[in-house]
């Protein structure tokens, strides 16, 4: 736990990769905490001890890195829209090259019915352009 606190202090994040090269044990430990949080016993209780989950919550532990990443990209799209008035991010947008790719993925996932309704609603709320004119 203390190594995670130190990592957060240095990196301003608790998103430690499972394959974190500088401290593989920390990466594995973080991954285990997430698994325990998601896992339930026969009575429907989380396998992680409540006090441990609270300690991790208190330092801003990210339980779902994929959700956190999606939200981060959504926030970047909101910033883009605020600046440029559109959610159509050009392919060559040099200030944030990942943003165009992320936007394209959201369109594709929606078309393939793989995008959560909650995410569709969030994107709709900012006037997301689902279909581009060719």
ABEGO torsion letter per residue (X at the ends): XAAAAAAAAAAGBABBBAABAABAAAAAAAAAAAAAAABBBAAGBBABBAAAAAAAAAAGBBABAAAAAAAAAAAAAAAAAAAAGBABBBAABAABAAAAAAAAAAAAAAAAGABBAAAAAAAAAAGBBABBBX
